[in-house]
Amino acid sequence: MAAQNSKTQKKTILALLEGYNISKVDLIIYASCLLVFVVSVAMFVFFSGDLVKKQKDYTEYSEDYDSSLMIKTQEAQLTEAFSVLDTAAFELRNKFLSEKQVGDFKEAVKNLAKKYGCDRMDATERSEPSDTTELFKVKSKDGVEKVIRIKFKRRSLEFNFQMTLGNFFGFLKSFETSNKMLEIQPFRLAQGDNKNSVRLNNFNVMVYVVPSELDKELVDLIGDVTFEDHISDVLLGEKAQVVPITEKRIMVKETVKTKDGEWNIKPIFRPMDPPKPKQIIPPGELRYFIASNPIYGFTYNNDTNNVYYAMVGGILKTRDNKTIPNYDSLKLLQITKMGFILEMDDVTGELSKLKR
């Protein structure tokens, strides 16, 4: 009975499909296509997963390759840097003074000061140098590590001198281009002995000195080099050009010129000359000598070979127009009963006729 119902149901389904013009052949074709689609999706999923894995592997390999290239580049850079390490160490060492060069540095500063118009400079070294001790762990060329103790020395050199403010500015500019490490301590300017000059007392320059024992350690690290034989000379830089500008014999400014620029330096100390004492009118050496109205003659220092003549309102002059030394504008202002009124620079005085 059940078998009969099943057959009846199948016939009913086939009859239903046939009602839509769907035959058994069509069902076979649709089933085959569905099977091909399912197989294709499965293959796509399989191959896409494999492709993703391969892309991931490719990305990792690319990153490793890039890292390898970067390491090789860094290796080349490090090799190049280390190839000049000995030279760089030697150049750095030359920035410092050796113990034998402290005296050379003092002489170099004196010679530089002479170029800036300083005739005399006193230089002294403080008795107690400043030392700093440091510990360093280093590795020699043989790969041996060791700890070395280095004592760095700072020496204070004291200078006393005088020069104009513009020259002092140029003097400092030369220190800027020195080939040695140095440090200028705070200083104080004072008025110098000469006009427009400044005085520097206790002008301190700190220099850095490498002790001989450190040179021995450096030899072990970078090779057999005798620094004392190959150390560079002390150079304090190029001299700046200082051009003084004066007006009416008074310093107005000094122009300092270097390759880095130009500066106008005005004096900060300008001593005023005391006013000249007023001339004594008439001069004590003047004497009445002769008269030929309206002209009167006078002698100076009893020199009768040079008689100075003048009318009222005129300047005393010889016949060849020479005036009395230091009394170029001495004028006969008035004739009085007892003598003569003379005037120069608004100062008047009387000369007696009896003073002959």
KEKE-3310 file (N, C-alpha, C; in steps of 0.2 Angstrom, whole numbers, plus 5000, padded with zeros to 4 digits):
npx = (5004:5010:5020:5013:5007:5019:5023:5013:5014:5026:5023:5014:5022:5030:5020:5017:5028:5029:5019:5024:5032:5044:5055:5062:5075:5078:5079:5090:5100:5099:5103:5116:5122:5120:5128:5141:5142:5143:5155:5164:5163:5168:5181:5186:5186:5196:5207:5208:5211:5223:5230:5229:5237:5249:5251:5253:5264:5273:5273:5279:5292:5296:5297:5307:5317:5318:5322:5335:5341:5342:5350:5362:5365:5366:5377:5387:5387:5392:5404:5411:5411:5418:5430:5436:5438:5450:5456:5446:5447:5460:5459:5449:5457:5466:5459:5462:5474:5491:5501:5513:5510:5504:5512:5515:5502:5500:5509:5504:5492:5498:5505:5494:5487:5496:5494:5482:5485:5490:5503:5509:5507:5502:5504:5499:5499:5487:5490:5484:5477:5462:5455:5447:5441:5436:5429:5430:5423:5431:5435:5448:5457:5459:5448:5448:5441:5442:5443:5447:5454:5453:5460:5455:5461:5459:5466:5468:5472:5478:5476:5482:5479:5478:5468:5459:5441:5435:5446:5447:5435:5437:5448:5442:5433:5443:5446:5435:5437:5447:5458:5458:5450:5443:5438:5431:5431:5419:5422:5428:5427:5437:5441:5455:5472:5475:5468:5452:5454:5452:5453:5458:5458:5463:5458:5452:5456:5450:5458:5459:5467:5476:5482:5498:5497:5484:5486:5494:5485:5476:5484:5484:5472:5468:5479:5497:5502:5511:5506:5512:5522:5515:5505:5494:5498:5495:5482:5474:5464:5459:5464:5454:5448:5450:5444:5447:5436:5437:5432:5436:5447:5442:5437:5425:5419:5423:5425:5423:5428:5424:5424:5412:5404:5400:5403:5399:5407:5406:5415:5415:5420:5425:5435:5435:5444:5452:5446:5456:5466:5462:5470:5482:5479:5486:5499:5513:5526:5524:5528:5527:5533:5535:5528:5518:5507:5492:5497:5504:5518:5524:5534:5539:5545:5556:5562:5568:5569:5558:5544:5528:5514:5500:5484:5470:5458:5464:5473:5488:5503:5517:5527:5528:5516:5516:5510:5509:5516:5505:5496:5487:5476:5476:5471:5472:5462:5459:5465:5471:5473:5484:5489:5486:5472:5470:5463:5458:5449:5437:5443:5450:5463:5475:5489:5502:5509:5521:5527:5540)
npy = (4994:5006:5007:5008:5021:5029:5028:5033:5046:5050:5050:5060:5071:5071:5073:5085:5093:5090:5097:5110:5109:5103:5091:5074:5074:5087:5089:5081:5089:5101:5096:5092:5104:5111:5103:5105:5119:5119:5111:5120:5131:5126:5123:5136:5142:5134:5136:5150:5152:5146:5155:5167:5163:5161:5174:5180:5174:5179:5192:5192:5187:5198:5208:5203:5203:5217:5221:5214:5221:5234:5231:5228:5240:5248:5241:5244:5258:5258:5252:5261:5272:5267:5266:5278:5281:5282:5293:5303:5302:5307:5320:5325:5324:5334:5345:5349:5355:5350:5345:5352:5363:5374:5385:5389:5393:5404:5413:5414:5421:5433:5437:5439:5450:5460:5462:5469:5481:5482:5485:5480:5465:5456:5440:5426:5410:5402:5395:5383:5371:5366:5350:5335:5319:5305:5289:5276:5263:5254:5246:5238:5236:5223:5217:5217:5221:5235:5245:5262:5276:5293:5308:5324:5340:5357:5372:5388:5403:5419:5436:5453:5468:5482:5490:5498:5498:5493:5486:5477:5470:5464:5456:5447:5441:5434:5424:5416:5408:5399:5385:5377:5370:5381:5392:5407:5417:5427:5444:5461:5477:5492:5509:5514:5519:5527:5539:5534:5520:5504:5495:5478:5469:5454:5445:5430:5415:5399:5384:5368:5354:5339:5326:5317:5304:5300:5301:5290:5280:5282:5279:5265:5262:5267:5265:5266:5281:5296:5309:5320:5323:5325:5334:5348:5365:5379:5390:5405:5410:5420:5437:5451:5465:5481:5497:5513:5527:5544:5561:5577:5575:5566:5550:5542:5530:5513:5502:5485:5472:5456:5440:5436:5446:5464:5476:5491:5499:5509:5520:5517:5523:5540:5551:5567:5581:5593:5610:5622:5633:5650:5663:5674:5691:5707:5697:5692:5695:5705:5721:5739:5748:5758:5772:5779:5788:5784:5771:5759:5751:5736:5725:5708:5697:5704:5705:5715:5714:5709:5717:5721:5728:5738:5746:5754:5743:5733:5718:5713:5712:5708:5717:5708:5701:5692:5684:5685:5671:5659:5669:5673:5680:5692:5708:5726:5735:5748:5764:5772:5784:5780:5769:5754:5745:5728:5714:5697:5683:5687:5691:5704:5715:5727:5736:5745:5760:5763:5752:5747)
npz = (5000:5004:4995:4984:4986:4986:4972:4967:4971:4965:4952:4953:4955:4944:4935:4938:4935:4922:4918:4918:4907:4909:4908:4911:4905:4906:4920:4922:4916:4923:4936:4933:4930:4942:4950:4944:4947:4961:4962:4956:4965:4976:4971:4969:4982:4987:4979:4981:4994:4995:4987:4994:5005:4998:4994:5007:5011:5001:5004:5017:5013:5005:5014:5022:5013:5010:5023:5023:5012:5018:5029:5023:5017:5028:5034:5024:5026:5039:5038:5030:5039:5049:5043:5042:5055:5063:5057:5060:5074:5076:5071:5080:5092:5089:5091:5104:5116:5118:5132:5130:5122:5129:5132:5119:5115:5123:5117:5105:5107:5112:5100:5092:5098:5096:5082:5083:5088:5101:5111:5122:5132:5146:5152:5161:5170:5179:5195:5199:5190:5183:5185:5178:5181:5173:5170:5157:5147:5135:5119:5112:5096:5095:5101:5115:5130:5141:5155:5156:5164:5163:5164:5162:5158:5162:5159:5165:5158:5160:5155:5153:5146:5134:5122:5108:5108:5096:5090:5100:5099:5086:5089:5098:5088:5080:5089:5088:5077:5080:5079:5090:5105:5116:5130:5134:5148:5158:5157:5162:5156:5157:5158:5147:5148:5137:5125:5120:5122:5129:5144:5149:5163:5170:5160:5156:5148:5146:5142:5135:5139:5134:5143:5143:5146:5142:5128:5126:5129:5118:5107:5109:5105:5092:5084:5080:5084:5086:5095:5100:5091:5079:5081:5078:5074:5085:5080:5079:5071:5057:5055:5058:5049:5055:5054:5058:5061:5061:5067:5067:5075:5084:5090:5081:5077:5075:5061:5060:5050:5043:5035:5038:5040:5044:5056:5066:5078:5092:5102:5120:5131:5132:5135:5140:5135:5146:5146:5137:5146:5148:5138:5144:5143:5140:5133:5144:5139:5130:5124:5123:5109:5098:5091:5077:5074:5064:5068:5079:5086:5093:5103:5105:5117:5118:5105:5094:5080:5075:5074:5079:5072:5073:5070:5078:5081:5073:5070:5078:5068:5059:5047:5036:5038:5049:5064:5082:5090:5095:5098:5088:5085:5092:5096:5094:5103:5109:5113:5127:5139:5147:5142:5132:5126:5124:5115:5114:5109:5116:5128:5137:5140:5148:5142:5148:5143:5149:5150:5143)
capx = (5000:5014:5024:5008:5007:5025:5023:5007:5017:5031:5019:5011:5027:5032:5015:5017:5034:5027:5014:5028:5036:5050:5056:5067:5081:5079:5081:5097:5104:5099:5107:5123:5124:5121:5134:5147:5143:5145:5162:5167:5164:5173:5188:5187:5187:5202:5213:5209:5214:5230:5233:5230:5243:5255:5252:5256:5272:5277:5274:5284:5298:5298:5299:5314:5322:5319:5327:5341:5344:5343:5355:5367:5366:5369:5384:5391:5388:5396:5411:5414:5412:5424:5436:5439:5438:5457:5457:5442:5449:5466:5456:5446:5462:5470:5456:5464:5481:5495:5504:5519:5507:5501:5516:5513:5495:5501:5513:5500:5488:5502:5506:5487:5486:5500:5491:5477:5488:5492:5510:5511:5502:5505:5501:5501:5495:5485:5494:5480:5473:5456:5456:5441:5442:5431:5430:5427:5424:5433:5437:5453:5456:5459:5442:5449:5437:5445:5441:5452:5453:5455:5460:5454:5464:5458:5471:5466:5477:5476:5479:5481:5481:5474:5467:5453:5435:5434:5451:5445:5430:5440:5452:5437:5431:5448:5446:5430:5439:5453:5457:5458:5445:5444:5432:5433:5427:5416:5427:5425:5430:5438:5444:5462:5476:5475:5461:5448:5456:5449:5458:5455:5462:5461:5455:5454:5454:5451:5460:5458:5474:5475:5488:5502:5495:5479:5489:5496:5479:5473:5488:5482:5465:5468:5486:5504:5503:5514:5503:5516:5525:5510:5499:5493:5500:5490:5480:5469:5460:5461:5463:5448:5450:5447:5445:5444:5433:5437:5430:5439:5452:5439:5435:5417:5417:5428:5421:5426:5425:5427:5421:5405:5400:5403:5400:5401:5408:5407:5418:5411:5424:5427:5438:5435:5450:5450:5447:5462:5466:5462:5476:5483:5479:5491:5505:5518:5532:5523:5531:5526:5539:5535:5521:5518:5500:5488:5500:5508:5522:5525:5539:5538:5551:5562:5564:5567:5569:5551:5540:5521:5511:5492:5480:5465:5453:5467:5477:5495:5506:5524:5526:5527:5510:5517:5507:5513:5515:5499:5491:5486:5470:5477:5469:5472:5455:5458:5470:5469:5478:5490:5491:5483:5468:5471:5458:5458:5444:5433:5447:5453:5468:5478:5496:5504:5514:5527:5530:5544)
capy = (5000:5012:5007:5011:5028:5032:5028:5038:5053:5052:5051:5066:5076:5071:5076:5093:5096:5090:5103:5116:5108:5101:5083:5071:5076:5094:5088:5079:5094:5106:5093:5092:5111:5112:5099:5109:5125:5117:5109:5126:5135:5122:5124:5143:5142:5130:5140:5157:5151:5145:5161:5171:5160:5163:5182:5182:5172:5184:5199:5191:5186:5204:5212:5200:5205:5224:5221:5212:5226:5239:5229:5228:5247:5250:5238:5248:5264:5257:5250:5267:5276:5265:5266:5285:5282:5284:5300:5307:5302:5311:5327:5327:5325:5340:5351:5350:5357:5345:5349:5356:5368:5379:5391:5391:5396:5411:5417:5415:5426:5439:5439:5441:5456:5465:5464:5473:5488:5481:5484:5476:5461:5452:5433:5422:5404:5401:5389:5377:5369:5362:5343:5331:5312:5301:5282:5274:5256:5254:5240:5239:5233:5216:5215:5216:5227:5237:5252:5267:5282:5298:5315:5330:5346:5364:5377:5395:5408:5426:5441:5460:5472:5488:5492:5501:5494:5490:5481:5471:5466:5460:5451:5441:5437:5429:5418:5412:5404:5396:5378:5374:5371:5386:5395:5414:5418:5433:5449:5467:5483:5498:5514:5513:5525:5532:5541:5529:5513:5500:5490:5472:5466:5447:5442:5423:5410:5392:5379:5361:5350:5332:5324:5313:5297:5299:5300:5283:5276:5283:5275:5258:5261:5269:5264:5269:5288:5300:5315:5326:5325:5327:5339:5354:5371:5384:5395:5409:5413:5426:5444:5455:5472:5486:5504:5519:5533:5550:5567:5583:5571:5562:5544:5542:5523:5508:5497:5479:5468:5449:5437:5434:5452:5470:5479:5497:5499:5515:5520:5518:5528:5545:5556:5574:5585:5599:5616:5626:5639:5657:5666:5680:5696:5705:5692:5696:5697:5710:5728:5745:5750:5764:5775:5783:5789:5780:5765:5758:5745:5732:5719:5701:5693:5709:5704:5721:5712:5708:5722:5719:5734:5738:5752:5753:5738:5729:5713:5714:5709:5711:5720:5702:5698:5686:5686:5683:5664:5657:5675:5675:5685:5698:5714:5732:5737:5755:5768:5775:5789:5777:5763:5751:5740:5723:5709:5691:5678:5690:5692:5710:5717:5734:5736:5751:5764:5764:5745:5747)
capz = (5000:5004:4989:4979:4987:4983:4965:4965:4973:4960:4946:4954:4954:4937:4931:4939:4931:4915:4917:4917:4901:4912:4907:4914:4903:4909:4927:4922:4914:4929:4941:4931:4931:4949:4952:4941:4951:4968:4962:4955:4971:4980:4969:4970:4989:4989:4976:4984:5001:4993:4984:5000:5009:4994:4995:5013:5011:4997:5008:5022:5010:5003:5020:5024:5007:5011:5029:5021:5009:5023:5033:5019:5016:5035:5034:5020:5029:5045:5036:5028:5045:5053:5039:5044:5063:5065:5055:5064:5081:5076:5070:5087:5097:5087:5094:5111:5116:5121:5137:5128:5118:5133:5131:5112:5115:5126:5113:5099:5109:5112:5093:5089:5101:5092:5076:5084:5090:5108:5111:5128:5135:5151:5152:5167:5171:5186:5198:5201:5185:5185:5182:5179:5180:5170:5168:5151:5145:5128:5116:5107:5089:5096:5104:5122:5133:5147:5158:5157:5168:5159:5168:5158:5161:5160:5161:5165:5156:5162:5151:5154:5140:5132:5115:5107:5108:5089:5090:5105:5095:5081:5093:5100:5082:5079:5094:5086:5072:5082:5078:5097:5110:5121:5133:5137:5154:5158:5158:5163:5153:5161:5153:5147:5149:5131:5123:5116:5123:5135:5148:5151:5168:5172:5154:5157:5143:5148:5137:5136:5138:5134:5146:5139:5148:5137:5121:5126:5128:5111:5103:5109:5102:5085:5081:5083:5082:5091:5094:5101:5084:5073:5084:5074:5077:5087:5075:5082:5066:5053:5058:5056:5047:5059:5051:5063:5058:5066:5065:5071:5079:5089:5087:5080:5077:5071:5057:5060:5044:5043:5030:5041:5041:5046:5062:5068:5085:5094:5109:5126:5135:5128:5140:5138:5137:5149:5142:5137:5150:5144:5137:5147:5138:5135:5135:5148:5135:5125:5126:5118:5106:5094:5088:5072:5073:5069:5069:5085:5086:5099:5102:5109:5120:5117:5099:5090:5073:5073:5077:5077:5071:5072:5071:5082:5078:5069:5073:5078:5063:5056:5040:5032:5040:5054:5070:5088:5091:5100:5099:5081:5084:5096:5092:5097:5104:5111:5115:5133:5141:5151:5138:5126:5128:5119:5115:5110:5111:5121:5134:5136:5145:5147:5142:5150:5139:5152:5149:5136)
cpx = (5004:5018:5019:5007:5013:5025:5018:5010:5022:5028:5016:5016:5029:5027:5015:5022:5032:5022:5018:5033:5043:5050:5061:5074:5083:5082:5088:5102:5105:5103:5114:5126:5125:5127:5141:5148:5146:5153:5166:5168:5169:5180:5190:5190:5194:5208:5214:5212:5222:5234:5234:5236:5249:5257:5255:5263:5276:5278:5279:5291:5300:5300:5306:5319:5323:5324:5334:5345:5346:5349:5362:5370:5369:5376:5389:5393:5393:5403:5414:5415:5418:5430:5440:5439:5445:5458:5453:5444:5455:5464:5453:5452:5466:5466:5458:5472:5485:5498:5510:5516:5504:5505:5515:5507:5496:5504:5509:5495:5492:5503:5499:5486:5490:5497:5485:5479:5489:5499:5513:5505:5505:5501:5503:5496:5493:5488:5490:5475:5467:5456:5449:5443:5436:5433:5426:5428:5425:5435:5442:5452:5456:5453:5442:5445:5441:5442:5447:5450:5457:5454:5460:5457:5461:5463:5468:5472:5474:5480:5477:5483:5476:5474:5460:5447:5434:5440:5450:5440:5433:5445:5448:5435:5437:5448:5440:5432:5445:5452:5458:5452:5447:5438:5434:5428:5424:5422:5424:5430:5431:5441:5452:5466:5476:5468:5458:5450:5452:5454:5455:5460:5459:5456:5457:5451:5456:5453:5460:5464:5473:5482:5491:5499:5488:5481:5491:5490:5476:5478:5486:5476:5465:5474:5492:5505:5506:5511:5507:5520:5521:5504:5499:5495:5494:5488:5474:5464:5462:5459:5458:5451:5446:5449:5442:5441:5433:5435:5433:5443:5449:5436:5428:5415:5423:5423:5426:5423:5429:5423:5414:5401:5404:5399:5403:5401:5410:5410:5414:5414:5427:5429:5438:5441:5448:5451:5453:5461:5466:5468:5476:5484:5481:5496:5510:5524:5531:5525:5529:5532:5540:5528:5522:5510:5497:5491:5504:5512:5524:5531:5537:5544:5558:5565:5563:5567:5563:5546:5533:5517:5503:5489:5474:5460:5457:5471:5485:5499:5513:5522:5525:5521:5511:5513:5511:5511:5510:5495:5489:5480:5470:5476:5470:5465:5454:5464:5468:5475:5485:5492:5487:5478:5468:5465:5459:5453:5440:5436:5451:5458:5471:5485:5498:5509:5521:5531:5533:5550)
cpy = (5006:5013:5010:5019:5032:5033:5033:5045:5055:5054:5058:5072:5077:5074:5083:5096:5096:5095:5109:5115:5106:5093:5081:5073:5083:5093:5086:5084:5099:5103:5093:5099:5113:5109:5103:5115:5124:5115:5116:5131:5132:5123:5131:5144:5140:5134:5147:5157:5150:5151:5166:5169:5162:5170:5184:5180:5177:5190:5198:5190:5193:5209:5209:5203:5213:5225:5219:5218:5232:5237:5230:5235:5250:5247:5242:5255:5264:5256:5257:5272:5274:5265:5273:5286:5284:5291:5305:5308:5307:5318:5329:5328:5332:5346:5353:5352:5351:5349:5353:5362:5374:5385:5393:5395:5403:5415:5419:5421:5433:5442:5442:5448:5462:5467:5469:5480:5487:5480:5480:5471:5456:5445:5429:5416:5403:5394:5383:5375:5365:5355:5339:5324:5309:5294:5280:5267:5256:5247:5241:5235:5226:5213:5215:5222:5228:5244:5256:5273:5288:5305:5320:5336:5352:5369:5384:5400:5415:5431:5448:5464:5478:5488:5495:5496:5490:5485:5475:5467:5461:5455:5445:5437:5432:5423:5413:5407:5400:5388:5374:5375:5376:5389:5402:5415:5425:5438:5456:5472:5489:5503:5514:5520:5530:5533:5535:5522:5510:5496:5484:5469:5459:5444:5435:5419:5403:5388:5372:5357:5343:5329:5318:5306:5295:5298:5293:5278:5276:5279:5267:5257:5262:5268:5268:5276:5292:5307:5321:5328:5327:5332:5345:5360:5375:5389:5398:5412:5419:5433:5448:5462:5477:5493:5509:5524:5539:5556:5573:5580:5568:5556:5544:5535:5519:5503:5491:5475:5461:5446:5435:5440:5458:5473:5486:5498:5506:5515:5521:5522:5534:5551:5563:5578:5591:5605:5620:5632:5646:5660:5673:5686:5703:5700:5696:5698:5702:5717:5733:5747:5756:5766:5779:5784:5788:5773:5764:5751:5742:5726:5713:5698:5698:5708:5710:5720:5711:5712:5721:5726:5733:5745:5750:5748:5733:5723:5714:5709:5712:5714:5714:5698:5692:5689:5683:5676:5663:5663:5677:5680:5691:5704:5720:5735:5745:5758:5772:5780:5786:5771:5761:5746:5735:5718:5703:5686:5681:5691:5699:5711:5724:5733:5744:5754:5764:5757:5744:5742)
cpz = (5000:4998:4983:4980:4985:4976:4963:4966:4967:4954:4947:4952:4947:4932:4932:4935:4924:4913:4916:4911:4904:4912:4911:4912:4905:4916:4927:4921:4920:4935:4940:4932:4938:4952:4950:4945:4958:4967:4960:4961:4976:4978:4970:4977:4990:4986:4979:4990:5000:4991:4990:5004:5005:4995:5002:5014:5007:5001:5014:5019:5007:5009:5022:5019:5009:5017:5027:5017:5013:5027:5029:5018:5023:5036:5030:5023:5036:5043:5034:5034:5049:5050:5040:5051:5065:5063:5059:5072:5081:5076:5077:5092:5095:5090:5101:5111:5120:5127:5135:5124:5122:5132:5124:5111:5118:5121:5107:5101:5109:5105:5090:5092:5098:5086:5077:5088:5098:5108:5117:5131:5140:5152:5157:5167:5178:5189:5199:5195:5187:5181:5183:5177:5178:5169:5162:5149:5137:5126:5111:5101:5090:5099:5112:5125:5140:5149:5159:5161:5165:5164:5163:5161:5158:5163:5160:5164:5157:5158:5153:5149:5139:5125:5114:5107:5102:5088:5094:5102:5090:5084:5095:5093:5079:5083:5091:5081:5074:5081:5084:5101:5115:5124:5136:5143:5154:5160:5159:5159:5157:5156:5153:5148:5143:5129:5119:5117:5129:5138:5150:5156:5169:5166:5154:5151:5146:5142:5139:5134:5139:5137:5142:5140:5143:5130:5121:5125:5121:5106:5103:5105:5095:5081:5083:5080:5088:5091:5095:5095:5079:5075:5079:5078:5080:5082:5078:5077:5062:5056:5054:5054:5051:5056:5056:5059:5063:5063:5069:5077:5085:5086:5087:5081:5074:5068:5057:5054:5044:5037:5032:5041:5042:5052:5064:5075:5087:5101:5115:5131:5131:5133:5136:5140:5141:5145:5143:5142:5146:5144:5141:5142:5142:5137:5139:5145:5130:5128:5121:5116:5103:5092:5082:5070:5066:5070:5075:5084:5093:5098:5107:5111:5118:5110:5094:5082:5070:5077:5074:5077:5070:5073:5076:5079:5074:5073:5073:5073:5061:5049:5035:5034:5045:5060:5076:5089:5097:5102:5092:5080:5089:5093:5097:5097:5105:5113:5121:5134:5144:5147:5132:5129:5122:5120:5111:5113:5117:5128:5133:5142:5143:5147:5143:5145:5142:5152:5143:5137)
residu = (MET:ALA:ALA:GLN:ASN:SER:LYS:THR:GLN:LYS:LYS:THR:ILE:LEU:ALA:LEU:LEU:GLU:GLY:TYR:ASN:ILE:SER:LYS:VAL:ASP:LEU:ILE:ILE:TYR:ALA:SER:CYS:LEU:LEU:VAL:PHE:VAL:VAL:SER:VAL:ALA:MET:PHE:VAL:PHE:PHE:SER:GLY:ASP:LEU:VAL:LYS:LYS:GLN:LYS:ASP:TYR:THR:GLU:TYR:SER:GLU:ASP:TYR:ASP:SER:SER:LEU:MET:ILE:LYS:THR:GLN:GLU:ALA:GLN:LEU:THR:GLU:ALA:PHE:SER:VAL:LEU:ASP:THR:ALA:ALA:PHE:GLU:LEU:ARG:ASN:LYS:PHE:LEU:SER:GLU:LYS:GLN:VAL:GLY:ASP:PHE:LYS:GLU:ALA:VAL:LYS:ASN:LEU:ALA:LYS:LYS:TYR:GLY:CYS:ASP:ARG:MET:ASP:ALA:THR:GLU:ARG:SER:GLU:PRO:SER:ASP:THR:THR:GLU:LEU:PHE:LYS:VAL:LYS:SER:LYS:ASP:GLY:VAL:GLU:LYS:VAL:ILE:ARG:ILE:LYS:PHE:LYS:ARG:ARG:SER:LEU:GLU:PHE:ASN:PHE:GLN:MET:THR:LEU:GLY:ASN:PHE:PHE:GLY:PHE:LEU:LYS:SER:PHE:GLU:THR:SER:ASN:LYS:MET:LEU:GLU:ILE:GLN:PRO:PHE:ARG:LEU:ALA:GLN:GLY:ASP:ASN:LYS:ASN:SER:VAL:ARG:LEU:ASN:ASN:PHE:ASN:VAL:MET:VAL:TYR:VAL:VAL:PRO:SER:GLU:LEU:ASP:LYS:GLU:LEU:VAL:ASP:LEU:ILE:GLY:ASP:VAL:THR:PHE:GLU:ASP:HIS:ILE:SER:ASP:VAL:LEU:LEU:GLY:GLU:LYS:ALA:GLN:VAL:VAL:PRO:ILE:THR:GLU:LYS:ARG:ILE:MET:VAL:LYS:GLU:THR:VAL:LYS:THR:LYS:ASP:GLY:GLU:TRP:ASN:ILE:LYS:PRO:ILE:PHE:ARG:PRO:MET:ASP:PRO:PRO:LYS:PRO:LYS:GLN:ILE:ILE:PRO:PRO:GLY:GLU:LEU:ARG:TYR:PHE:ILE:ALA:SER:ASN:PRO:ILE:TYR:GLY:PHE:THR:TYR:ASN:ASN:ASP:THR:ASN:ASN:VAL:TYR:TYR:ALA:MET:VAL:GLY:GLY:ILE:LEU:LYS:THR:ARG:ASP:ASN:LYS:THR:ILE:PRO:ASN:TYR:ASP:SER:LEU:LYS:LEU:LEU:GLN:ILE:THR:LYS:MET:GLY:PHE:ILE:LEU:GLU:MET:ASP:ASP:VAL:THR:GLY:GLU:LEU:SER:LYS:LEU:LYS:ARG)
# end
